[in-house]
Amino acid sequence: MRQVPFVAEYRSRTGKEAAKKLRRQGLVPAILYGPQTEPLPLAVKLSELKRILQRHRGEQLIFNLTLQKDGESEQRLALIKELQYHPVTDEIIHADFYEIRMDRPVEVDVPVEITGKAKGVQRGGILEIIMHEITVSCLPDRIPDRILIDVSELDLGDTLHVRDLTPPEGVKFAEDPDEPVVTVVETEAEGEEETAEEETGETA
């Protein structure tokens, strides 16, 4: 789990007009919160945030925040909980930071990555990914970048559930064990062919 330094400033004004003013200055309104943290309104540089996210694309990051106010600063550790984007320009317009402690477990959503080619796909089926992310619980330094799922042995009609997956060391899945993650379904044509074969067998 990589830690990246990042500077944020306290902001005293909130609301739509204050947010618009910040964005005109190249800043993004943000908030820092957590189980034992009163919500703190912040402002961060958009260019710096984008640079970090692009450079470490696909990685889970811990932000080592330097919070500045009136010439003083303090350090906090946080994860990005949510980014809000403009519906037209797709620019980041707000960031939610979730404060963490390295000795306390956190729950985060981790992307699923599929490996291998399912047997059922080789027979003409379609691989359907039902869960693109899985919520895990672990200490911050154990957060995986992704959950690898090998689908090589999946045949037509087979499904992998959360209970069938093995989490990385020190990580627990925080999902319902019976939740389906990925499945191989038959195409309509295959279903029709099988029905036709069954009917032919019956008539014979």
Secondary structure, DSSP 4 states (H G I P E B T S, - for coil): -EEEEEEEEE-S--SHHHHHHHHHTTEEEEEEEETTEEEEEEEEEHHHHHHHHHHTTT--EEEEEEEEETTEEEEEEEEEEEEEE-TTT--EEEEEEEE--TTS-EEEEEEEEEES--HHHHTT-EEEES-SEEEEEE-GGG--S-EEEE-TT--TT-EEEGGG--PPTT-EE-S-TT-EEEEEE--HHHHHHHHHHHHHHHH-
